[in-house]
Amino acid sequence: MACTKRWRFTQRAKPANKWEMTQFHTDDYIDFLSRVTPDNMEALNKEQAKCKTYVQPLIFQLISKLGINLFFSSNIVNVGDDCPVFEGLFEYCGLSAGGSMEGAARLNRGLCDIAINWAGGLHHAKKSEASGFCYVNDIVLGILELLRYYPRVLYIDIDVHHGDGVEEAFYTTDRVMTCSFHKYGEFFPGTGELKDIGVGKGKYYSVNFPLRDGIDDESYKSVFEPVIEKVMEWYRPSAVVLQCGGDSLSGDKLGCFNLSMKGHANCVNFVKKFNLPTLVLGGGGYTMRNVARAWAYETGIVVGQELSPVMPYNDYYEYFGPDYRLDVKSSNMENMNTTEYLEKIKLQVFENLSRTAFAPSVQMQEVPADHDMSDDEDEDDPDERNPERLWDQRIIPENEFYDSDEGEGDDIGGQKKSMNEQSYASEASGEKMNGSSLQTDNIETTQVQVSITEDEEMELTAALEEDKAPAESQPSTDPVSTIPATNEQANEPVTTPPTNPTDSTSNTEAAPESIPSVTVSTPTQQD
């Protein structure tokens, strides 16, 4: 089903294949995930162990003295400990990654305003290593897809754990700003310190807000909204990726925060108010009934539908006892985050943001081919022209079309004609394209030195001027007189494309509606 600006629907995404996963992960790692099973796990781990790289302790000491935060691993794949192998592992990874990549592709093509993939948000996976129940980092793959169209992407993480995998992937670039609110200290994964701000070109583009145990709705809101508002002001992102890990809810088995369902959902509602293309993802969450409540409620917020607190009867009704209501309340857990501590961290974050370049620019570059969409209705019809608004979204490097190195272009009308240009004549006037100058590109020429008299030279010059006369005729007044073309296209006959009377108004779009369009990728399995 096609997604428009007026309709909301749920779509089952096409699983990502090996090639799509290797847009971020290494080929060897993805090949390992595709082959590993509970039966052959030990044999494959021994095979991977032979590829370990030894790094001298002196190098680590020098790196620590320089204050550089680098990421090393003693195991290449790290599968089997906190990342157990199970039947259907690779299929699960494909569904998770495919949902995020297709959601990002739909945002790129303007098919929806917000895309949701609750099976995504696996923020711990590294380039060649599994970590924290995460095998393939669908977030990085989705952001890479967004970066093909959007110059700057903001990543926001409200999981109780630090989003180390995403931060590591974009630690040295200013095209992605990562902002994580997480528990810091003796807590997995042990990263996300306040001073971890990025390196090189990405310095100050990694924002970490370390929190203590027991933070409640009021305290979380007092830091989340001001920080995100300041990030939006300084960074001015073109798109947003929001990871909504449910382990920051009160009562989570592995979490230590005290957020209610509405306090958690307030973050989603606040980000939605900025009206930017947004990819909403799942993440952690180990008390399943609370995670289901929170994500159902937040789906309603995204689509502008208020859900009743009274749960309808269903096959899983008994899971939500004893109150059987759509709500997760805070407990009497002590809040270890004092006002002074939160203000101190917030001021330091603001100071770091003030040192960033205001809305960094991006060099013009060609937009790669679109991600393969699974919906056949979205495929371009070869018999119909694309509207101009789709072409306007593409960034075309005009400076990549150069004149011939040999200077063989003709001087017509005071302008140098490139070998990569070809003229179009109007079909209405019945004129034919003069292709004589275009058919000389692939002809081999041999210089022959001939002695001639002065009179013969004058006669030869006059003959050449007569041959050149037709090429000096007046240029066509057609608005599409010349277009850039490759050398391979130069010898092909070209006709003037028909004029679409609707193109002149194609850039005019209706005002955005109060309820955005949303694509929801249905998960089949959640870690």
N, C-alpha and C positions, 0 to 999 in steps of 0.2 A: 504494500500500500504506500502510495506517495505521500510524503509529509508536506503540507502547505503551511501558510501563516495562520490558518484558521482552525486546523484540525489537529487533534492529538491522537496518538496511537501507540501501541506496543508492537515492537518488531523483534523477531529473533535474528540476531546478527550472524553473519557468516563467520565461521571460525578462521582465525588467522593461520596462514600456512608458515612453513619454515622460513621462506624468503622474507616474509613480512616481519617475523620475529627477529631476524638478523639485521633489521634496520638499527637495532641497538645492541642486542646480544651477539656474542661471538658464534661463529659457525660450529665450533667444536662443542660448545655448551648446549646449543639447541639440538645438535645431533645426539648428544648424550641424553637429553630429556626425551627425545623421540624413541630411544632404544631401551631406556631403563625400565625394569619391572621389579616387583618384589623378589622374583626368583634370581635375576642376574645382577642385582644391585651391588653385591660384594665384589664380583668379578670386574664390573665396570669401574668401581671406585679404585681398585688396585691399578687398573689401566691408567686412570687419570692421575693417580699419585705419582707416577713416573714423570709427569710433566711439571712437577713443582719447581719453583725458582727460589734459590737461597739468596737472601739479602743479608749482608753483614750487619751486625749490631752497630758498628760505627756509623753506618749510613743513617740508621734510625736516630742516633744521638745528634748527628748534624742537622737532620730535618727538624727535630724537636727544638733545637736551639734557634733555628731560623723562624720558628713559629708557623711553619707550614703544616697544614693538616692534610695528609695524604692517606689513602685507603689501601691497605694491603690485606691479603688473606693467605692463611697457611694452607688452605684447601681450595682447589679450583672450583669445585661444584657445591660442596657442603650439603649434599643430599643424604638424608638418612637420620640426622639428629633431630633438630627442630623443624626439619622439612622432610617428613616421611614420604616414602614412595608408596603409591597405591595404584591399583588398576584404573586405567583411564586418566592417568596424570597428564599426559600430553594433550589429550582431548580437552581436559579442563583448562589447561593453559591457553589453548587455541580459542576457546569460547570467551575467556576473560579478556585476552588481548584483542580479539576480533571485535568485541562489543565496544571497547574504548576507541579503537581505530576507526570503526565505522561511525560511531557517534561524532568523532572529530571531523570525519570526512563530510558528514551531513551538515555540520556547522560551517565548514568551508564553503560548501555549495549553496548555503542559504536556505536549506530545506527545513531548518528548524532553528529556534532561538536557544533552546536548552535541550541537551541530550543527557540521558541518565543511563548508567550501567552499574547496577548494584553488585554485579559479579566482579567488578574491577576494584581499583584502589590498592593493589598489592605493591606497596611503596618500599619494601625492604630489598627486593630482588636487585642484584648487581649485574654488571655486564656479563660476567662468566661465573656467577655464584648465586645459589639460592640462600635465602635468609628469612627467618621469622615467618614461616609458613608461606612465603612468597617465592615463586619459581620464575615467572616471567613478569617483568615490570611493565604492565599495560599502561601505566601513567606516562612513563617516558615515551612509549610508542605513540600514545595519543597526542602528547605535546609535540613530538616531532612532526606528526601529521598537521597539527594546527600551525606550526611554524612555516609551512609552505605557503600559507596565505596571510597570516597575521605577523606583523613585525615583532610584537612583544606579547608574551604570555605570562600571566601570573598564576602561580600554583599555591593554593592554600590548603593546609593540612590540619584538621582538628582531631585526628587520632590521638590517643593517649601516648603512643609511641612516636618517636622522632622519625620523620620521613627521610631516612639517610640515603636510600637508594636513589631517590629523585634528586636530592641535593647534590649527591656525588656526580650524577650524570651532567648537571648543568652548573657545576661549581666554578667554572672558568669562563662563563659567557654572561653577557648582559641582556641577551634576548629572552631569558627566562629568569624571573625572580621567584624564589621559593620562600614561603613564609609558613613556619611550623610552630604550633602551640602544643607543647608536649611536657610530659613528666621527665625531669632530668635528675641524674644522680646515679645511685646504684639500681639501675633499671635498664632493661633492654631498649635499644641497642647500645646505650652508653654514649651516644653522640648528641649533637645539637646544643653545644655550649653557646652562650651569648656572644663570645668572641669569634665564633665560626661564621665569618661574613663573606667568604669567597676569596679567590686569589686571581691575580692577573686582571684581565678584562672584566671578570665577574666579581671583583672586589666590591663589597657592600650590596651585592645583589642576592645574598643569602641572609634571610632574616630568621633568627631563632629566638623564641620566647620561652625560656625554661620555666616550668611551673613546679610547685610542690604538691604534696598529697592533699586531697580533700577540697579542691577548688569548687565553689558552688556557682549557681547561675549568675548572681549579681557580680561576683568578682570576675568571672570569665567575660561577661559582657563589658565590664569596665576597661578591659585591656584589648579585647578582640575588635570592637568597633572603632576605637580611636586609631589603632595600629593599621587596620585595613583601610580606613579612610585616608590616613596619611600616605600609605603605599599607593593608593589610587591617585592621589594628588601628585606625587612625585614621579611615579613610574608610568602612569597612564597606559595601562595594558590594553591590548586590542581584544584579548580573549582571556577567560578565566577557567581554570581547572580546580574544582573543589573536591577534596577527599574527605568523606564524612564517616570516618571510622567510628563504629558504635561502641568501642571499648572505653570511650571517655564518659559513658553513661554511668550513673550510679548503680552499684550492685554488680558490675561486670566481674567475671571470674578472674581475669588477668589485669584489670584496670585498678586505678586508685584515685579517680576523680569522683565528684559528687554532682554531676550535671543531671538535671531532669530532662525528660523528653522535650519539653518546650524550650528549655535553655539551650539544648543541643540544636534544635530546629531554628532558633533565633539566628544562628550563624548563617544558615541557608537563606533565610528570609532577608537578612541584611545584605548578603552578596547579590541576591537577585535584584535588589533595588537599583543597582548600578546599570542595569539594562545592557549588559555586555554578553556576547556569545559565551555560554557557560557549559562546561562538561562536568556533570555531577557524578561522582563515583562512590562506591562503597569503601570497604577497608576491613579493619579488625572488628571484633565483637564476638564475645564468647559466652554470653548469656543470650541464647537464641531468641527467647520470647521478647526480650527488651529490644534487641536489634530489629526484629520484625516490626515491632510497634513503631520505633523511631523512623525507620525508612519508609513505612507506609504513610506516617504522618507528614514526613518531609516531601514525599511525592505529591501529596495533596497541596502543600505549600507551593511547590514549583508550578503546578498546573492551575493554581488559583482556586482550589476546591477545598473547603473546610470539611474535615471528616468528623463524624459524630463520635463522641467518647464511648458510646455504647457499642460493643462489638457484636456484629451479626453472627449467628450460629454457623459454623463451618466444620470441616473434618478435623481441624486442629484446635477446636474451641477449648478443649481441656488443658492445652499447654499454657493458657493465659489466666489460669486461676491464681489466687482465689477470688480476685475482684472482677475478672473478665471485662476489663475496660482498656481503652486505647490510651494508656498513660503510663509513664515511668516517673515516679516521684523521687525527690532527693531524700537522703537519709539524714540521721543525726551525726554523721561523720564530721570530725573536727577539721576545720579549714586551716591548713598550715601556711597559707599565702596571706601574709599581712599586707595592709594597705601600703606601708612604707616600702616593702619589698617589691610589690607590683609597680609602684610609681618609679622606683629606681630603675627597674628593667625597662619600663616603657620610655623613660627619658633617654636611656642609652640607645634604644632602638631608633628613636626619633633623630638622635644625633647622627647615627650611622646613615639613616636615610637622607639626611641633609647633605651628605658628602657624595651622594650618587649624582651622575649626570642626569639632568632633568630630561625625561622622555628620550632615551638614546635612540638615534636614528639607525636605519638598516640600509646597507648597500643594495642597490637594485640588482635583481637577479631573476633568471628564468624560473617560472613555476613548473616543477616536475609534474608528471602525469598523476591524475587523481587516483586515490585508493579505490580498488575494485569494489564497487557497491554490490550488495547481494540482491537488491531489488531490481528486477528486470524493467519495471516501469520507469526507473530513473535513467535508463540508458538514453543517450542522445539519438534522435531520429535523423538518419543521414539525409532525409528528404526535406528537413526543416532547418532553417538557419537559427543559430543561437541568438537570443536577445543581446543587445549591446551591453546591458548591465553585467552579464557574465564575463564578457571580454574586458570590461573596465576593471574587474577585480583582479585580472592577471597583470603581473609585473613583467614587462617585456624589456629586455636590455637593448635599447636602440643603438648603443655604442658598439655593438658587436658586429655591425655590418660595415665593412671597410671597402674602400676602393681597391682596385687591383694593385699589387705591388709593382707590376711592370709599367703602371701608368697607361694602360691601353684604352681607358675610357675616352669616349668622344666628347668634345666640348659642344654642347647643344644649348642654345639660349643663354649663354654665359655661365652655365653650370656644368660641372663635370659629371658625366654619366657613369655610374658604377657598373661593373660587370654583373653585380648581383641584382640589378634592376631590370624590369621589363615593362613595356608599355601596354596599356589596355585601350582599346578603341571602343566606341559606343556601338552596341548592336543595333540601336534604333537608326543610326545614320548609315549602317551597312559598311563601315570602314573596316579594313582588314589590318591586322597587326603586322608591322614591318619587322620581321624576325631576322633580317640579314645580319644585323650586328650581334644577335644572340647566338647565331649558329657557328660562330668562330671560336668559341671557347675551347673546344676539344680538337681543333685542327692543328696539327703539327706544322710549323713553318721552318724553312731552311733559308738562311741568308746566303745569296750568291753575289759576288762582286763582279760587275760588268762595266766595261769601259765604253762610254758613249760620247758623241760629240755634243757641242753646245746647242745646236739646232734640234737634235734629237731629244735633248733634255727638256727644251721648252715645249715641244709637242707632247711629250709624256706628261708634263705638269698640267697642260691644258686638258688632256684626256682625264686625268685624275680628278680635276675640279668638276668636270661634267658629271662624272660618276657620283661625286659626293653631293651634288645639288639636291636630289630627293631627300637626303637625310637632314637638310637644313630647312625643311618646311616648318610651318608654325606648329608648336606643340598643341596637343589636344586640350580642350577646355573641360574635359570630363573631370569631376571632383576626385575620382579615383584614377589619377593618371598613371602613377607608378607605385608599386609595392615592393618591398624587399623580397627576394627569392633566393634560394640556394642554387648553386651551380647545376645540381642535378635537375632542378625544375626549369632551368633556363630554356631547354630545347622542347619543352612540352607546350602544345597549343593551349592558349588560355582565352577564355571568354569572359565578358563582363558579368559579374554576379547580378542576379535580378534584384531590383530595389524593393525592399519590404516597406510598405507604407506605414506599418506600425512601429518601425524602429525609432522614429523621431520622438515617440512618446514612451519608449520602453524604459527609460531611466526614471520615469515618474512613478513612484510607488505610493501606495496608500499609507496613511498614518498608522503607526504600530498600535495594535489592539492591547487592551488591558491584560488579556490572558495570552501569554506567549505560547508558541507551538513547542511541543516537547516530544522527543524521541526517547522511548524507554526500551533498553535492551534487557530482555527477560533472562535472568540467570537460571541455570539448571543445577548449579552446585555452588556453595559458598564455603570458604574455609572457615 
